[in-house]
């Protein structure tokens, strides 16, 4: 198995549990983004995405919130394709159920 294959492998249950624990934040606003992310994507998370999410979790709560709200762009070591992809998934609003779609 190549390094690329390992990076694209799905997270196992134990790694997912550790990631969820690591993603706990002090700001409720960040927790809301993160919980919505896990509710939609946890079954399909890859090792690469988990690593990118880990980089975002290294940020302070206020810096993370600025990124999530689009108030600041990714900079420095975070300007990577995998981090950009995970940030986009975090920012994506939850779709409305079909019965609640606007008329």
MOPAC internal coordinates of N, CA, C and O (Angstrom, degrees):
PM7 1SCF
backbone

  N    0.0000 0     0.00 0     0.00 0    0    0    0
  C    1.4516 1     0.00 0     0.00 0    1    0    0
  C    1.5388 1   108.40 1     0.00 0    2    1    0
  O    1.2310 1   120.36 1   -49.08 1    3    2    1
  N    1.3064 1   116.92 1   130.92 1    3    2    1
  C    1.4603 1   120.75 1  -178.06 1    5    3    2
  C    1.5275 1   110.52 1   -82.45 1    6    5    3
  O    1.2310 1   121.20 1   -11.78 1    7    6    5
  N    1.3304 1   115.30 1   168.22 1    7    6    5
  C    1.4576 1   121.15 1   178.29 1    9    7    6
  C    1.5280 1   110.90 1   -60.82 1   10    9    7
  O    1.2310 1   120.69 1   141.55 1   11   10    9
  N    1.3382 1   116.29 1   -38.45 1   11   10    9
  C    1.4672 1   120.78 1   178.71 1   13   11   10
  C    1.5238 1   110.31 1   -63.93 1   14   13   11
  O    1.2310 1   120.62 1   138.65 1   15   14   13
  N    1.3410 1   116.43 1   -41.35 1   15   14   13
  C    1.4635 1   120.13 1   178.20 1   17   15   14
  C    1.5250 1   111.06 1   -61.35 1   18   17   15
  O    1.2310 1   120.87 1   138.50 1   19   18   17
  N    1.3469 1   115.95 1   -41.50 1   19   18   17
  C    1.4660 1   119.71 1   179.16 1   21   19   18
  C    1.5282 1   111.20 1   -64.48 1   22   21   19
  O    1.2310 1   120.35 1   139.95 1   23   22   21
  N    1.3272 1   116.93 1   -40.05 1   23   22   21
  C    1.4619 1   121.09 1  -179.56 1   25   23   22
  C    1.5311 1   111.77 1   -67.11 1   26   25   23
  O    1.2310 1   120.61 1   149.45 1   27   26   25
  N    1.3245 1   116.44 1   -30.55 1   27   26   25
  C    1.4618 1   120.62 1  -178.75 1   29   27   26
  C    1.5302 1   112.91 1   -92.81 1   30   29   27
  O    1.2310 1   120.17 1  -178.32 1   31   30   29
  N    1.3198 1   117.28 1     1.68 1   31   30   29
  C    1.4636 1   121.44 1   177.49 1   33   31   30
  C    1.5225 1   109.66 1   -71.75 1   34   33   31
  O    1.2310 1   120.80 1   -32.01 1   35   34   33
  N    1.3152 1   116.07 1   147.99 1   35   34   33
  C    1.4660 1   120.28 1   177.74 1   37   35   34
  C    1.5162 1   110.15 1   -71.00 1   38   37   35
  O    1.2310 1   121.18 1   -31.39 1   39   38   37
  N    1.3139 1   115.34 1   148.61 1   39   38   37
  C    1.4652 1   120.37 1   176.63 1   41   39   38
  C    1.5178 1   110.07 1   -67.96 1   42   41   39
  O    1.2310 1   120.59 1   -39.16 1   43   42   41
  N    1.3161 1   116.48 1   140.84 1   43   42   41
  C    1.4606 1   118.54 1   173.63 1   45   43   42
  C    1.5356 1   108.80 1   -82.62 1   46   45   43
  O    1.2310 1   121.03 1    -7.70 1   47   46   45
  N    1.3143 1   115.64 1   172.30 1   47   46   45
  C    1.4635 1   120.73 1  -175.31 1   49   47   46
  C    1.5233 1   113.27 1   -59.26 1   50   49   47
  O    1.2310 1   120.79 1   139.23 1   51   50   49
  N    1.3060 1   116.10 1   -40.77 1   51   50   49
  C    1.4738 1   120.21 1  -178.56 1   53   51   50
  C    1.5289 1   111.21 1   -66.42 1   54   53   51
  O    1.2310 1   120.43 1   135.14 1   55   54   53
  N    1.3283 1   116.79 1   -44.86 1   55   54   53
  C    1.4694 1   120.93 1   179.21 1   57   55   54
  C    1.5235 1   110.46 1   -64.82 1   58   57   55
  O    1.2310 1   120.35 1   141.75 1   59   58   57
  N    1.3238 1   116.94 1   -38.25 1   59   58   57
  C    1.4576 1   120.92 1   177.96 1   61   59   58
  C    1.5283 1   110.85 1   -64.45 1   62   61   59
  O    1.2310 1   120.52 1   138.48 1   63   62   61
  N    1.3183 1   116.61 1   -41.52 1   63   62   61
  C    1.4655 1   120.80 1   178.31 1   65   63   62
  C    1.5210 1   111.07 1   -62.76 1   66   65   63
  O    1.2310 1   120.23 1   137.20 1   67   66   65
  N    1.3382 1   117.17 1   -42.80 1   67   66   65
  C    1.4621 1   121.10 1   178.12 1   69   67   66
  C    1.5286 1   110.75 1   -64.24 1   70   69   67
  O    1.2310 1   120.62 1   140.07 1   71   70   69
  N    1.3286 1   116.43 1   -39.93 1   71   70   69
  C    1.4601 1   120.53 1   179.99 1   73   71   70
  C    1.5242 1   110.74 1   -64.75 1   74   73   71
  O    1.2310 1   120.64 1   135.25 1   75   74   73
  N    1.3220 1   116.37 1   -44.75 1   75   74   73
  C    1.4784 1   119.48 1   178.40 1   77   75   74
  C    1.5252 1   110.63 1   -58.70 1   78   77   75
  O    1.2310 1   120.21 1   138.45 1   79   78   77
  N    1.3224 1   117.21 1   -41.55 1   79   78   77
  C    1.4631 1   121.00 1   179.41 1   81   79   78
  C    1.5274 1   110.54 1   -64.18 1   82   81   79
  O    1.2310 1   120.86 1   137.30 1   83   82   81
  N    1.3210 1   115.97 1   -42.70 1   83   82   81
  C    1.4643 1   120.68 1  -179.87 1   85   83   82
  C    1.5263 1   112.52 1   -65.70 1   86   85   83
  O    1.2310 1   120.27 1   154.15 1   87   86   85
  N    1.3097 1   117.08 1   -25.85 1   87   86   85
  C    1.4667 1   121.44 1  -176.60 1   89   87   86
  C    1.5298 1   113.44 1   -85.22 1   90   89   87
  O    1.2310 1   119.89 1  -179.69 1   91   90   89
  N    1.3110 1   117.82 1     0.31 1   91   90   89
  C    1.4633 1   119.19 1   177.15 1   93   91   90
  C    1.5172 1   109.15 1   -65.44 1   94   93   91
  O    1.2310 1   120.32 1   -46.10 1   95   94   93
  N    1.3332 1   116.99 1   133.90 1   95   94   93
  C    1.4530 1   121.33 1  -173.75 1   97   95   94
  C    1.5229 1   110.91 1  -124.45 1   98   97   95
  O    1.2310 1   121.00 1   -14.78 1   99   98   97
  N    1.3247 1   115.68 1   165.22 1   99   98   97
  C    1.4526 1   121.93 1   179.63 1  101   99   98
  C    1.5160 1   113.42 1   -84.75 1  102  101   99
  O    1.2310 1   120.36 1   156.78 1  103  102  101
  N    1.3239 1   116.92 1   -23.22 1  103  102  101
  C    1.4614 1   120.72 1   179.45 1  105  103  102
  C    1.5254 1   110.28 1   -97.45 1  106  105  103
  O    1.2310 1   120.69 1   -52.00 1  107  106  105
  N    1.2950 1   116.29 1   128.00 1  107  106  105
  C    1.4645 1   121.22 1   179.48 1  109  107  106
  C    1.5218 1   111.43 1   -56.72 1  110  109  107
  O    1.2310 1   120.44 1   140.72 1  111  110  109
  N    1.3233 1   116.76 1   -39.28 1  111  110  109
  C    1.4616 1   120.61 1  -178.09 1  113  111  110
  C    1.5321 1   110.76 1   -58.82 1  114  113  111
  O    1.2310 1   120.48 1   136.41 1  115  114  113
  N    1.3267 1   116.69 1   -43.59 1  115  114  113
  C    1.4683 1   120.00 1   177.71 1  117  115  114
  C    1.5187 1   110.58 1   -64.82 1  118  117  115
  O    1.2310 1   120.44 1   136.92 1  119  118  117
  N    1.3214 1   116.77 1   -43.08 1  119  118  117
  C    1.4638 1   120.44 1   179.17 1  121  119  118
  C    1.5217 1   111.83 1   -59.28 1  122  121  119
  O    1.2310 1   119.99 1   143.65 1  123  122  121
  N    1.3072 1   117.62 1   -36.35 1  123  122  121
  C    1.4630 1   120.81 1   179.45 1  125  123  122
  C    1.5236 1   111.00 1   -65.05 1  126  125  123
  O    1.2310 1   120.31 1   135.46 1  127  126  125
  N    1.3300 1   117.02 1   -44.54 1  127  126  125
  C    1.4685 1   120.63 1   176.36 1  129  127  126
  C    1.5244 1   110.18 1   -60.51 1  130  129  127
  O    1.2310 1   120.66 1   134.58 1  131  130  129
  N    1.3183 1   116.34 1   -45.42 1  131  130  129
  C    1.4660 1   121.43 1  -174.82 1  133  131  130
  C    1.5311 1   111.33 1   -68.94 1  134  133  131
  O    1.2310 1   120.08 1   136.92 1  135  134  133
  N    1.3140 1   117.45 1   -43.08 1  135  134  133
  C    1.4744 1   120.35 1   178.49 1  137  135  134
  C    1.5190 1   111.20 1   -62.41 1  138  137  135
  O    1.2310 1   120.35 1   139.03 1  139  138  137
  N    1.3258 1   116.94 1   -40.97 1  139  138  137
  C    1.4743 1   120.73 1   178.11 1  141  139  138
  C    1.5374 1   109.22 1   -63.80 1  142  141  139
  O    1.2310 1   120.46 1   139.28 1  143  142  141
  N    1.3176 1   116.73 1   -40.72 1  143  142  141
  C    1.4625 1   121.90 1   178.08 1  145  143  142
  C    1.5271 1   110.67 1   -58.98 1  146  145  143
  O    1.2310 1   120.65 1   129.69 1  147  146  145
  N    1.3360 1   116.36 1   -50.31 1  147  146  145
  C    1.4615 1   119.49 1  -179.18 1  149  147  146
  C    1.5290 1   111.99 1   -65.52 1  150  149  147
  O    1.2310 1   119.95 1   143.20 1  151  150  149
  N    1.3065 1   117.71 1   -36.80 1  151  150  149
  C    1.4659 1   120.42 1   179.47 1  153  151  150
  C    1.5284 1   111.20 1   -60.63 1  154  153  151
  O    1.2310 1   120.24 1   146.19 1  155  154  153
  N    1.3098 1   117.15 1   -33.81 1  155  154  153
  C    1.4647 1   120.89 1  -177.63 1  157  155  154
  C    1.5243 1   114.09 1   -93.60 1  158  157  155
  O    1.2310 1   119.49 1   149.48 1  159  158  157
  N    1.3197 1   118.58 1   -30.52 1  159  158  157
  C    1.4605 1   119.94 1  -167.28 1  161  159  158
  C    1.5193 1   116.10 1  -121.19 1  162  161  159
  O    1.2310 1   118.90 1   176.24 1  163  162  161
  N    1.3298 1   119.71 1    -3.76 1  163  162  161
  C    1.4654 1   119.23 1  -171.43 1  165  163  162
  C    1.5236 1   113.69 1   -61.43 1  166  165  163
  O    1.2310 1   119.11 1   147.70 1  167  166  165
  N    1.3044 1   119.30 1   -32.30 1  167  166  165
  C    1.4650 1   119.99 1  -177.90 1  169  167  166
  C    1.5242 1   112.85 1   -74.51 1  170  169  167
  O    1.2310 1   120.12 1   163.56 1  171  170  169
  N    1.3288 1   117.38 1   -16.44 1  171  170  169
  C    1.4546 1   120.08 1  -178.50 1  173  171  170
  C    1.5157 1   114.59 1  -115.83 1  174  173  171
  O    1.2310 1   120.10 1  -167.42 1  175  174  173
  N    1.3329 1   117.41 1    12.58 1  175  174  173
  C    1.4643 1   120.34 1  -177.92 1  177  175  174
  C    1.5232 1   111.76 1   -70.63 1  178  177  175
  O    1.2310 1   121.30 1   -46.12 1  179  178  177
  N    1.3236 1   115.11 1   133.88 1  179  178  177
  C    1.4571 1   120.52 1   177.66 1  181  179  178
  C    1.5312 1   109.96 1   -98.31 1  182  181  179
  O    1.2310 1   121.27 1   -12.50 1  183  182  181
  N    1.3053 1   115.18 1   167.50 1  183  182  181
  C    1.4666 1   121.08 1   176.97 1  185  183  182
  C    1.5253 1   109.41 1   -59.84 1  186  185  183
  O    1.2310 1   119.97 1   138.58 1  187  186  185
  N    1.3268 1   117.66 1   -41.42 1  187  186  185
  C    1.4610 1   122.21 1   179.49 1  189  187  186
  C    1.5357 1   110.65 1   -60.82 1  190  189  187
  O    1.2310 1   120.09 1   134.66 1  191  190  189
  N    1.3274 1   117.43 1   -45.34 1  191  190  189
  C    1.4680 1   120.84 1   179.06 1  193  191  190
  C    1.5230 1   111.09 1   -65.62 1  194  193  191
  O    1.2310 1   120.33 1   142.35 1  195  194  193
  N    1.3151 1   116.98 1   -37.65 1  195  194  193
  C    1.4636 1   120.71 1   178.19 1  197  195  194
  C    1.5236 1   110.51 1   -64.20 1  198  197  195
  O    1.2310 1   120.45 1   139.36 1  199  198  197
  N    1.3259 1   116.74 1   -40.64 1  199  198  197
  C    1.4653 1   120.44 1   177.35 1  201  199  198
  C    1.5277 1   110.80 1   -63.10 1  202  201  199
  O    1.2310 1   120.60 1   137.95 1  203  202  201
  N    1.3287 1   116.46 1   -42.05 1  203  202  201
  C    1.4683 1   120.82 1   179.10 1  205  203  202
  C    1.5232 1   110.60 1   -65.08 1  206  205  203
  O    1.2310 1   120.51 1   138.44 1  207  206  205
  N    1.3188 1   116.63 1   -41.56 1  207  206  205
  C    1.4597 1   120.58 1   177.61 1  209  207  206
  C    1.5260 1   110.16 1   -63.61 1  210  209  207
  O    1.2310 1   120.45 1   141.92 1  211  210  209
  N    1.3199 1   116.74 1   -38.08 1  211  210  209
  C    1.4560 1   120.89 1   176.89 1  213  211  210
  C    1.5220 1   112.23 1   -60.32 1  214  213  211
  O    1.2310 1   120.39 1   140.90 1  215  214  213
  N    1.3252 1   116.85 1   -39.10 1  215  214  213
  C    1.4733 1   120.10 1   176.70 1  217  215  214
  C    1.5219 1   110.84 1   -62.90 1  218  217  215
  O    1.2310 1   120.58 1   139.19 1  219  218  217
  N    1.3194 1   116.50 1   -40.81 1  219  218  217
  C    1.4733 1   119.53 1   177.93 1  221  219  218
  C    1.5243 1   110.98 1   -66.01 1  222  221  219
  O    1.2310 1   120.24 1   146.02 1  223  222  221
  N    1.3300 1   117.14 1   -33.98 1  223  222  221
  C    1.4609 1   120.12 1  -179.06 1  225  223  222
  C    1.5287 1   112.18 1   -72.82 1  226  225  223
  O    1.2310 1   120.45 1   164.90 1  227  226  225
  N    1.3366 1   116.75 1   -15.10 1  227  226  225
  C    1.4670 1   119.99 1   175.60 1  229  227  226
  C    1.5324 1   112.20 1   -72.92 1  230  229  227
  O    1.2310 1   120.52 1   165.41 1  231  230  229
  N    1.3229 1   116.61 1   -14.59 1  231  230  229
  C    1.4658 1   121.02 1   179.97 1  233  231  230
  C    1.5235 1   111.03 1   -75.20 1  234  233  231
  O    1.2310 1   121.05 1   -20.97 1  235  234  233
  N    1.3235 1   115.61 1   159.03 1  235  234  233
  C    1.4666 1   119.39 1   172.71 1  237  235  234
  C    1.5274 1   108.47 1   -68.59 1  238  237  235
  O    1.2310 1   120.52 1   -19.58 1  239  238  237
  N    1.3178 1   116.62 1   160.42 1  239  238  237
  C    1.4612 1   120.73 1  -179.35 1  241  239  238
  C    1.5286 1   111.82 1   -57.10 1  242  241  239
  O    1.2310 1   120.30 1   136.15 1  243  242  241
  N    1.3217 1   117.03 1   -43.85 1  243  242  241
  C    1.4718 1   119.70 1  -177.52 1  245  243  242
  C    1.5232 1   111.76 1   -68.06 1  246  245  243
  O    1.2310 1   119.84 1   140.26 1  247  246  245
  N    1.3381 1   117.91 1   -39.74 1  247  246  245
  C    1.4631 1   120.51 1   177.39 1  249  247  246
  C    1.5231 1   110.92 1   -65.63 1  250  249  247
  O    1.2310 1   120.13 1   140.07 1  251  250  249
  N    1.3176 1   117.36 1   -39.93 1  251  250  249
  C    1.4608 1   121.03 1   177.74 1  253  251  250
  C    1.5187 1   110.19 1   -63.31 1  254  253  251
  O    1.2310 1   120.34 1   134.83 1  255  254  253
  N    1.3126 1   116.95 1   -45.17 1  255  254  253
  C    1.4661 1   119.79 1   179.61 1  257  255  254
  C    1.5218 1   111.29 1   -61.65 1  258  257  255
  O    1.2310 1   120.23 1   140.02 1  259  258  257
  N    1.3263 1   117.17 1   -39.98 1  259  258  257
  C    1.4685 1   119.84 1   177.34 1  261  259  258
  C    1.5259 1   111.21 1   -59.47 1  262  261  259
  O    1.2310 1   120.18 1   140.34 1  263  262  261
  N    1.3216 1   117.26 1   -39.66 1  263  262  261
  C    1.4657 1   120.20 1   177.22 1  265  263  262
  C    1.5209 1   111.42 1   -68.64 1  266  265  263
  O    1.2310 1   120.49 1   135.57 1  267  266  265
  N    1.3132 1   116.67 1   -44.43 1  267  266  265
  C    1.4667 1   120.67 1  -178.62 1  269  267  266
  C    1.5256 1   111.89 1   -62.17 1  270  269  267
  O    1.2310 1   120.61 1   144.31 1  271  270  269
  N    1.3168 1   116.43 1   -35.69 1  271  270  269
  C    1.4642 1   120.74 1  -179.80 1  273  271  270
  C    1.5259 1   112.62 1   -87.35 1  274  273  271
  O    1.2310 1   120.24 1   176.44 1  275  274  273
  N    1.3242 1   117.15 1    -3.56 1  275  274  273
  C    1.4536 1   120.85 1   178.98 1  277  275  274
  C    1.5150 1   113.80 1    76.38 1  278  277  275
  O    1.2310 1   120.33 1  -161.82 1  279  278  277
  N    1.3170 1   116.98 1    18.18 1  279  278  277
  C    1.4678 1   120.39 1   179.78 1  281  279  278
  C    1.5181 1   111.68 1   -78.16 1  282  281  279
  O    1.2310 1   120.45 1   157.87 1  283  282  281
  N    1.3242 1   116.75 1   -22.13 1  283  282  281
  C    1.4657 1   122.28 1   178.41 1  285  283  282
  C    1.5218 1   108.72 1  -136.82 1  286  285  283
  O    1.2310 1   120.26 1   -31.95 1  287  286  285
  N    1.3383 1   117.11 1   148.05 1  287  286  285
  C    1.4747 1   120.04 1   175.47 1  289  287  286
  C    1.5257 1   110.79 1   -86.33 1  290  289  287
  O    1.2310 1   121.02 1   -16.43 1  291  290  289
  N    1.3174 1   115.66 1   163.57 1  291  290  289
  C    1.4581 1   120.30 1   172.41 1  293  291  290
  C    1.5203 1   108.26 1   -65.23 1  294  293  291
  O    1.2310 1   120.82 1   -39.64 1  295  294  293
  N    1.3337 1   116.04 1   140.36 1  295  294  293
  C    1.4592 1   120.36 1  -178.94 1  297  295  294
  C    1.5159 1   110.39 1  -137.72 1  298  297  295
  O    1.2310 1   121.19 1   -20.50 1  299  298  297
  N    1.3139 1   115.32 1   159.50 1  299  298  297
  C    1.4578 1   121.76 1   173.75 1  301  299  298
  C    1.5126 1   113.18 1    61.16 1  302  301  299
  O    1.2310 1   120.98 1    48.46 1  303  302  301
  N    1.3325 1   115.73 1  -131.54 1  303  302  301
  C    1.4618 1   121.99 1  -176.91 1  305  303  302
  C    1.5276 1   112.88 1   -64.81 1  306  305  303
  O    1.2310 1   120.11 1   162.93 1  307  306  305
  N    1.3297 1   117.39 1   -17.07 1  307  306  305
  C    1.4674 1   120.61 1  -178.85 1  309  307  306
  C    1.5251 1   112.97 1   -84.92 1  310  309  307
  O    1.2310 1   120.06 1   171.25 1  311  310  309
  N    1.3282 1   117.48 1    -8.75 1  311  310  309
  C    1.4587 1   120.70 1   179.05 1  313  311  310
  C    1.5272 1   109.83 1   -78.59 1  314  313  311
  O    1.2310 1   121.57 1  -108.56 1  315  314  313
  N    1.3160 1   114.60 1    71.44 1  315  314  313
  C    1.4646 1   122.53 1  -179.38 1  317  315  314
  C    1.5184 1   108.36 1  -130.72 1  318  317  315
  O    1.2310 1   120.97 1   -26.69 1  319  318  317
  N    1.3186 1   115.74 1   153.31 1  319  318  317
  C    1.4607 1   120.93 1  -177.98 1  321  319  318
  C    1.5337 1   112.28 1   -60.37 1  322  321  319
  O    1.2310 1   120.36 1   137.22 1  323  322  321
  N    1.3311 1   116.91 1   -42.78 1  323  322  321
  C    1.4585 1   119.72 1  -177.64 1  325  323  322
  C    1.5300 1   111.66 1   -67.23 1  326  325  323
  O    1.2310 1   119.93 1   141.47 1  327  326  325
  N    1.3192 1   117.74 1   -38.53 1  327  326  325
  C    1.4655 1   120.91 1   178.41 1  329  327  326
  C    1.5291 1   109.82 1   -68.71 1  330  329  327
  O    1.2310 1   120.56 1   139.14 1  331  330  329
  N    1.3312 1   116.54 1   -40.86 1  331  330  329
  C    1.4655 1   121.17 1   177.60 1  333  331  330
  C    1.5269 1   110.55 1   -59.83 1  334  333  331
  O    1.2310 1   120.60 1   137.94 1  335  334  333
  N    1.3295 1   116.45 1   -42.06 1  335  334  333
  C    1.4640 1   121.23 1  -179.87 1  337  335  334
  C    1.5310 1   111.23 1   -64.25 1  338  337  335
  O    1.2310 1   120.43 1   133.61 1  339  338  337
  N    1.3216 1   116.79 1   -46.39 1  339  338  337
  C    1.4694 1   120.10 1  -179.14 1  341  339  338
  C    1.5289 1   110.29 1   -66.35 1  342  341  339
  O    1.2310 1   120.08 1   140.28 1  343  342  341
  N    1.3214 1   117.46 1   -39.72 1  343  342  341
  C    1.4623 1   120.35 1   177.43 1  345  343  342
  C    1.5197 1   110.61 1   -61.48 1  346  345  343
  O    1.2310 1   120.05 1   140.10 1  347  346  345
  N    1.3154 1   117.51 1   -39.90 1  347  346  345
  C    1.4696 1   121.01 1   177.31 1  349  347  346
  C    1.5339 1   110.53 1   -63.07 1  350  349  347
  O    1.2310 1   120.17 1   139.69 1  351  350  349
  N    1.3257 1   117.28 1   -40.31 1  351  350  349
  C    1.4674 1   120.54 1   177.69 1  353  351  350
  C    1.5276 1   110.93 1   -65.55 1  354  353  351
  O    1.2310 1   120.52 1   141.14 1  355  354  353
  N    1.3277 1   116.61 1   -38.86 1  355  354  353
  C    1.4657 1   120.53 1   178.13 1  357  355  354
  C    1.5260 1   111.23 1   -64.89 1  358  357  355
  O    1.2310 1   120.51 1   143.25 1  359  358  357
  N    1.3218 1   116.63 1   -36.75 1  359  358  357
  C    1.4684 1   121.42 1  -177.01 1  361  359  358
  C    1.5210 1   113.75 1   -78.55 1  362  361  359
  O    1.2310 1   119.91 1   158.26 1  363  362  361
  N    1.3205 1   117.78 1   -21.74 1  363  362  361
  C    1.4586 1   121.39 1  -174.50 1  365  363  362
  C    1.5136 1   110.67 1   -63.97 1  366  365  363
  O    1.2310 1   120.56 1   -58.04 1  367  366  365
  N    1.3496 1   116.53 1   121.96 1  367  366  365
  C    1.4660 1   118.44 1   179.48 1  369  367  366
  C    1.5245 1   110.94 1   -69.21 1  370  369  367
  O    1.2310 1   121.89 1   -27.20 1  371  370  369
  N    1.3044 1   113.99 1   152.80 1  371  370  369
  C    1.4603 1   120.22 1   178.96 1  373  371  370
  C    1.5215 1   108.42 1   -70.71 1  374  373  371
  O    1.2310 1   119.73 1   -50.79 1  375  374  373
  N    1.3284 1   118.12 1   129.21 1  375  374  373
  C    1.4690 1   119.36 1   179.15 1  377  375  374
  C    1.5254 1   111.28 1   -65.73 1  378  377  375
  O    1.2310 1   121.64 1   -32.18 1  379  378  377
  N    1.3165 1   114.46 1   147.82 1  379  378  377
  C    1.4540 1   119.51 1   176.94 1  381  379  378
  C    1.5261 1   109.62 1   -72.41 1  382  381  379
  O    1.2310 1   120.22 1   -37.89 1  383  382  381
  N    1.3420 1   117.18 1   142.11 1  383  382  381
  C    1.4766 1   118.48 1   172.55 1  385  383  382
  C    1.5160 1   108.72 1   -60.02 1  386  385  383
  O    1.2310 1   120.60 1   -29.15 1  387  386  385
  N    1.3158 1   116.46 1   150.85 1  387  386  385
  C    1.4640 1   120.84 1  -174.02 1  389  387  386
  C    1.5330 1   112.42 1   -56.83 1  390  389  387
  O    1.2310 1   119.42 1   151.23 1  391  390  389
  N    1.3267 1   118.71 1   -28.77 1  391  390  389
  C    1.4608 1   120.66 1  -179.80 1  393  391  390
  C    1.5213 1   112.35 1   -76.27 1  394  393  391
  O    1.2310 1   119.81 1   166.61 1  395  394  393
  N    1.3430 1   117.96 1   -13.39 1  395  394  393
  C    1.4505 1   120.96 1  -178.70 1  397  395  394
  C    1.5271 1   113.43 1  -109.07 1  398  397  395
  O    1.2310 1   120.55 1  -169.13 1  399  398  397
  N    1.3505 1   116.55 1    10.87 1  399  398  397
  C    1.4580 1   118.70 1  -178.52 1  401  399  398
  C    1.5229 1   109.28 1   -65.57 1  402  401  399
  O    1.2310 1   121.13 1   -38.12 1  403  402  401
  N    1.3485 1   115.45 1   141.88 1  403  402  401
  C    1.4549 1   119.12 1   178.71 1  405  403  402
  C    1.5150 1   111.01 1   -63.69 1  406  405  403
  O    1.2310 1   121.15 1   -31.31 1  407  406  405
  N    1.3049 1   115.40 1   148.69 1  407  406  405
  C    1.4725 1   120.10 1  -178.91 1  409  407  406
  C    1.5063 1   111.70 1   -82.12 1  410  409  407
  O    1.2310 1   120.10 1   180.00 1  411  410  409

